[in-house]
Amino acid sequence: MAKAKTEKTSAEERSWRDVDQSVNPRKMSTQGRKRFALAALHASLIAAMVAASAWGGYEVLSTLTSDTASLHDPSGSAPLREIVVVNDADGVLDQEWVERTLKIRKGTPLMEVDLYQMRSRLLATPQVRAVDIRRDFPGTLTVTLRERIPVLRVSVRAPSGEPCTMLVARDGVVFAGQGYEAARLTVLPYLDGVRLTHNRYGGYLPVEGMEDVANLLQAAQNSAPLLFAEWKVVSLARLIAYDEIVVKTRRIPEIVLSRKIDFTQQLARLDYIADYARTQPEAVVQRVDLSLGGDVPVAFDSAASRLLPASSVKSSTSRTRRDL
C-alpha cells in the first residue's frame, strides 16, 4: 500500500517537472504584453539614469582633481586686454580718466575684476551720474558713463582758503568739473543767493530748486539766446520764500522772474524791453519785474518806475514801439 502511494507520488512529480514552464509571448493576452513592455521600459530608464549619474560624477571628480580654475572661470581665466569707454554726447570724461580712476592692471583675469568696486570708484566723482560696467569676453571691460551737465558756476573757498570755481548740475549737485574746455564754462552764469552746506564726504549738499532754474536757463538758450549771452548771475535768494528767480545781466542789474509763470512768456516780454532799451540810449533800465504776469514794472535810471501793460509787450521782431 505504501509502495503504491510512493510510486504514484513519483509519477506526479515527474509529470509536473515535464511540463514546459516557458511562456510564449504569442500566447500572452493583450494586457499581459502591455505590462511586459512597461516593465521593460522602466528597467531601461533606470539603467540610463544610473549610467548618466555615474558619468556626471566622474566628470566632476576629474575637473576637481585636474583643473580647479576652470570650474570658476569657464573662459579659462581670460586676461583683461582693453577697456572700452562709452560716454554721453555731452560727456567729457575720456579713456585716460577712466583707466586712471579704475586702476586696473592689464592682464588681470577678467573674472577677478570686482565690478561693484569699479563702479563705486567712478561714482565717487560727483560729475558721474550713472555707470554701467560689464565683461565682454574674451578680454574686454566695457564702461558706460552718464555725466551730470553743468548749468551754473559757483564760487567757493577751497580747504586752503583760496577761492575756486565749481559747477552746479540740474539736480543741484555741486562738483568740480574735469575735462571741460574753458570756452564751454565761461558762458555759464554764476549762482548766487544760496549758502552751500558741506556733506559728510567733503563735498556739498545739493542746491534746492535747481530744477526750476535749469528749466529757465534752457528756455533762455532756446528762445532768447542773445539775452542769455548777457546773463552774469542767477540768484536764488527769493526762490524759496517768493518763488522768484533774480537774474543780473550786463545791461540790466536786476530781472525778476516767477517760477509759477511760463518762462517762455516772461522771456518774450523781457526781449521786448531789452530791445527797446538798446534803441533808446537815454532809457537805462535798472530793474524789470516779470513776476506779476500782467503789468510789468520797469525801473529806469533817469525816470521813475513805470508800468508796461502786458498787452503792449511784443517780441523783438515787432516794428511797433511803445513808450515804457
C-alpha positions in Angstrom: 0.0 0.0 0.0 2.8 2.3 0.9 4.8 1.3 -2.1 1.9 2.1 -4.4 1.5 5.5 -2.8 5.1 6.3 -3.3 5.1 5.3 -6.9 2.0 7.4 -7.5 3.7 10.5 -6.0 6.9 10.0 -8.1 4.8 9.8 -11.2 3.0 13.0 -10.4 6.3 14.8 -9.7 7.7 13.6 -12.9 4.7 14.8 -14.8 4.9 18.3 -13.2 8.5 18.7 -14.0 8.0 17.6 -17.5 5.5 20.5 -18.1 7.1 23.3 -20.3 7.4 26.3 -17.9 8.3 28.9 -20.6 5.8 31.4 -21.7 5.2 32.0 -25.3 4.6 35.7 -25.9 2.4 35.0 -28.7 0.1 33.2 -26.3 0.0 36.2 -23.9 -3.0 38.3 -23.6 -3.0 42.0 -24.7 -2.9 43.3 -21.1 0.0 40.9 -20.4 2.0 42.2 -23.3 1.4 45.9 -22.2 2.6 45.1 -18.7 5.7 43.3 -20.0 6.6 46.3 -22.3 6.1 48.8 -19.5 8.3 46.9 -17.1 11.0 46.7 -19.8 10.8 50.5 -20.3 11.1 51.2 -16.6 14.1 49.0 -16.4 15.7 50.8 -19.4 15.1 54.2 -17.8 16.6 53.3 -14.5 19.7 51.9 -16.2 20.1 55.1 -18.2 19.8 57.3 -15.1 22.3 55.3 -13.3 24.7 55.5 -16.2 24.2 59.3 -16.5 24.8 59.8 -12.8 28.0 57.8 -12.9 29.3 59.7 -15.9 28.5 63.1 -14.3 30.2 62.1 -11.0 33.3 61.1 -13.0 33.4 64.4 -14.9 33.1 66.5 -11.7 35.8 64.4 -9.9 38.0 64.7 -13.0 37.6 68.5 -13.1 38.3 69.0 -9.4 41.4 66.9 -9.5 42.8 68.2 -12.8 41.9 72.0 -13.2 40.2 73.8 -10.3 40.5 77.2 -12.1 38.2 76.1 -15.0 35.4 75.4 -12.5 35.3 79.1 -11.5 36.2 80.6 -14.9 34.7 78.8 -17.9 36.6 81.3 -20.1 39.8 79.8 -19.0 40.9 82.9 -16.9 40.9 85.2 -19.9 43.1 88.2 -19.1 41.9 91.8 -19.5 43.1 93.2 -22.8 41.3 96.5 -23.2 38.8 98.9 -21.5 36.2 100.4 -23.8 34.5 103.7 -22.7 31.1 104.7 -23.9 30.0 108.2 -22.9 27.1 110.5 -23.5 27.2 113.0 -26.3 27.7 115.9 -23.8 30.2 113.9 -21.7 33.8 114.9 -21.4 35.5 112.2 -19.3 37.7 110.2 -21.6 39.5 106.9 -21.7 42.6 108.1 -19.9 40.5 109.4 -16.9 38.6 106.1 -16.7 41.7 104.0 -16.7 43.4 106.2 -14.2 40.3 106.1 -11.9 39.8 102.3 -12.1 43.5 101.4 -11.5 43.2 98.0 -13.2 46.4 96.3 -14.3 46.3 95.0 -17.8 46.5 91.2 -17.8 44.3 90.8 -14.7 41.9 87.9 -15.2 38.6 89.3 -16.3 36.6 87.3 -13.9 38.7 88.7 -11.0 37.7 92.3 -11.7 35.3 93.4 -9.0 32.6 95.2 -10.9 30.9 96.7 -7.8 34.2 98.2 -6.6 35.0 99.6 -10.1 31.5 101.2 -10.2 32.0 102.7 -6.8 35.3 104.3 -7.8 33.7 106.0 -10.8 30.7 107.2 -8.8 32.9 108.7 -6.2 33.4 111.6 -8.7 30.1 113.6 -8.5 30.4 114.6 -12.1 29.5 111.0 -12.9 25.7 110.5 -12.6 25.4 106.8 -13.5 27.7 103.9 -14.5 27.3 100.6 -16.2 30.2 98.1 -16.3 30.1 94.7 -18.0 32.5 92.0 -19.0 32.7 91.3 -22.7 34.6 88.0 -23.3 37.2 87.1 -24.1 39.1 90.1 -22.7 37.1 93.4 -22.8 35.7 95.6 -20.0 33.0 97.9 -21.3 32.3 101.1 -19.2 29.2 103.2 -20.0 29.2 106.7 -18.4 26.4 109.2 -17.9 27.6 112.5 -16.7 26.0 115.5 -15.0 25.7 118.5 -17.3 26.7 121.9 -15.6 24.1 124.7 -15.9 25.7 127.2 -13.5 29.1 128.1 -11.9 29.5 128.8 -8.2 32.5 130.4 -6.3 33.6 128.5 -3.2 36.6 128.5 -0.9 39.0 125.6 -1.1 40.3 124.0 2.1 43.4 126.0 1.6 41.3 129.2 1.8 41.8 130.1 -1.9 38.7 130.8 -4.0 37.8 128.3 -6.7 35.0 127.7 -9.1 32.8 124.7 -9.1 29.8 123.6 -11.2 26.2 123.0 -10.4 24.0 120.5 -12.3 20.3 120.3 -12.9 19.7 118.1 -9.9 21.6 120.6 -7.7 24.7 118.5 -7.3 27.9 120.7 -6.9 31.0 119.2 -8.4 34.5 120.2 -9.6 34.4 119.9 -13.4 37.0 117.7 -15.1 37.8 117.7 -18.8 35.8 120.8 -19.8 37.2 123.3 -22.2 37.3 126.8 -20.8 35.1 128.2 -23.6 32.3 125.9 -22.5 32.3 127.1 -18.9 32.7 130.8 -19.4 29.2 131.1 -20.9 27.6 129.8 -17.7 26.2 132.4 -15.3 27.3 132.3 -11.6 25.0 131.1 -8.9 24.2 133.5 -6.0 21.9 133.8 -3.1 22.5 130.4 -1.6 24.6 129.1 1.2 26.4 125.8 0.4 26.4 123.2 3.1 29.1 120.6 3.4 28.2 116.9 3.5 30.0 114.1 5.3 32.1 113.2 2.3 33.8 116.6 2.0 31.5 117.8 -0.8 28.3 119.9 -0.7 24.7 119.1 -0.3 22.6 119.6 -3.5 21.2 123.1 -4.1 17.4 123.2 -3.7 15.3 124.5 -6.6 17.8 123.9 -9.3 15.4 122.0 -11.5 13.3 125.2 -12.0 16.5 127.2 -12.6 17.7 124.8 -15.2 14.3 125.0 -17.0 14.7 128.8 -17.1 18.2 128.6 -18.4 17.2 126.1 -21.1 14.2 128.2 -22.2 16.5 131.3 -22.4 19.1 129.5 -24.5 16.4 128.2 -26.9 14.1 131.2 -27.2 16.3 134.2 -26.4 20.0 133.2 -26.9 21.1 136.9 -27.3 19.6 137.7 -23.9 21.1 134.6 -22.3 24.6 135.6 -23.6 24.4 138.7 -21.4 23.4 136.9 -18.2 26.1 137.0 -15.5 24.4 136.0 -12.2 21.4 133.9 -11.2 20.2 134.5 -7.6 18.0 132.1 -5.6 17.7 134.4 -2.6 14.0 134.8 -3.2 13.2 131.4 -4.6 12.0 129.5 -1.5 10.1 132.4 0.1 8.6 134.1 -3.0 9.1 131.6 -5.9 11.2 134.2 -7.7 14.5 133.9 -9.6 16.6 137.0 -9.9 18.9 137.4 -12.9 21.6 140.0 -13.3 22.8 140.8 -16.8 25.5 143.1 -18.4 22.8 145.6 -19.3 20.1 145.2 -16.6 21.2 144.9 -13.0 18.0 143.1 -11.8 15.4 141.0 -13.6 12.8 139.2 -11.5 11.1 136.1 -12.9 8.5 133.8 -11.4 8.8 130.0 -11.5 5.0 129.8 -11.4 4.6 131.6 -14.8 5.6 130.1 -18.1 9.3 131.1 -18.7 8.9 131.5 -22.4 6.2 134.0 -21.9 8.3 136.0 -19.4 11.3 135.9 -21.7 9.3 137.3 -24.6 8.3 140.3 -22.5 11.9 140.7 -21.4 13.1 140.5 -25.0 10.8 143.4 -26.0 12.0 145.6 -23.1 15.7 144.8 -23.8 15.1 145.6 -27.5 13.6 148.9 -26.7 16.4 149.8 -24.2 19.0 149.1 -26.9 17.4 151.6 -29.3 17.0 154.4 -26.7 20.3 155.5 -25.2 18.5 157.6 -22.6 16.5 154.6 -21.4 18.8 152.9 -18.9 16.8 150.0 -17.4 17.7 149.3 -13.8 15.1 146.7 -12.8 12.4 144.6 -14.6 9.8 142.7 -12.6 8.2 139.9 -14.7 6.8 138.0 -11.8 3.4 139.8 -11.8 2.3 138.3 -15.0 0.1 141.3 -16.1 1.7 144.8 -15.9 5.4 144.8 -15.9 7.1 147.3 -13.6 10.3 148.7 -15.2 12.6 151.0 -13.3 14.8 153.4 -15.2 18.0 155.2 -14.2 16.7 158.7 -15.3 13.0 158.4 -14.6 10.5 157.0 -12.1 9.3 153.4 -12.4 6.6 152.8 -15.0 4.2 150.0 -15.7 4.3 148.2 -19.0 0.9 146.7 -19.8 1.0 143.1 -20.8 -1.0 143.8 -23.9 1.7 146.1 -25.2 4.6 143.6 -24.8 5.6 142.3 -28.2 8.5 140.2 -29.4 11.7 141.9 -30.5 10.8 141.3 -34.2 7.9 143.8 -33.9 8.5 147.2 -35.5 5.9 148.9 -33.2 7.5 150.8 -30.3 5.6 151.6 -27.2 6.7 154.2 -24.6 7.6 152.4 -21.4 
